Amino acid sequence: MPLSPNAMILKPHFHKCWQRCVARWFKKPVRKMLRRKGGKTKACIQGGKTSPPSPCRLTCSA
């Protein structure tokens, strides 16, 4: 859709339910905070221990 000089949409061809096709990212900052908070609480519960190394991963002694 071309924009007019005063930034109006000239020919709006929207479907009836156009809202579900629009991407919305309003929850993203909150999700980031919850992920960080969850990681901190999990680390406190485990006592700062990390997970054991995977048996499939080769360890190098060099």
C-alpha positions as CSV (number, residue, x, y, z in Angstrom):
1,M,0.0,0.0,0.0
2,P,1.5,3.3,-1.0
3,L,1.6,6.1,1.6
4,S,0.2,9.6,0.8
5,P,2.3,12.7,1.5
6,N,0.5,13.2,4.9
7,A,1.1,9.5,5.8
8,M,-2.5,8.3,5.4
9,I,-3.2,4.8,4.0
10,L,-4.8,5.5,0.6
11,K,-6.5,2.3,-0.1
12,P,-6.9,0.2,3.0
13,H,-7.7,-3.4,2.0
14,F,-8.1,-5.1,5.3
15,H,-9.9,-8.3,6.0
16,K,-12.6,-8.5,8.7
17,C,-10.3,-10.1,11.2
18,W,-7.1,-8.3,10.5
19,Q,-6.1,-8.1,14.1
20,R,-5.1,-11.8,14.3
21,C,-2.7,-11.4,11.4
22,V,-0.8,-8.5,13.1
23,A,2.2,-9.5,15.2
24,R,2.1,-8.2,18.8
25,W,5.1,-8.2,21.1
26,F,3.6,-6.6,24.2
27,K,4.5,-9.5,26.5
28,K,8.1,-9.9,25.4
29,P,9.7,-7.7,28.1
30,V,7.6,-9.4,30.8
31,R,8.6,-12.8,29.5
32,K,12.3,-11.8,29.7
33,M,11.9,-10.7,33.3
34,L,10.2,-14.0,34.2
35,R,12.9,-16.1,32.5
36,R,15.6,-14.3,34.4
37,K,13.7,-14.5,37.7
38,G,13.1,-18.2,37.1
39,G,16.7,-18.9,36.4
40,K,17.8,-17.1,39.6
41,T,15.4,-19.0,41.7
42,K,16.4,-22.3,40.2
43,A,20.1,-21.5,40.8
44,C,19.2,-20.7,44.5
45,I,17.4,-24.0,44.9
46,Q,20.2,-26.0,43.4
47,G,22.8,-24.2,45.5
48,G,24.7,-22.7,42.6
49,K,25.5,-26.2,41.2
50,T,25.6,-26.6,37.5
51,S,24.3,-29.7,35.7
52,P,26.7,-32.6,35.4
53,P,28.5,-32.9,32.1
54,S,26.9,-34.9,29.4
55,P,28.3,-38.5,29.0
56,C,28.2,-38.0,25.2
57,R,30.5,-35.0,25.3
58,L,34.2,-36.0,25.2
59,T,36.4,-34.3,27.7
60,C,39.8,-33.2,26.7
61,S,42.7,-33.3,29.3
62,A,45.1,-31.2,27.1
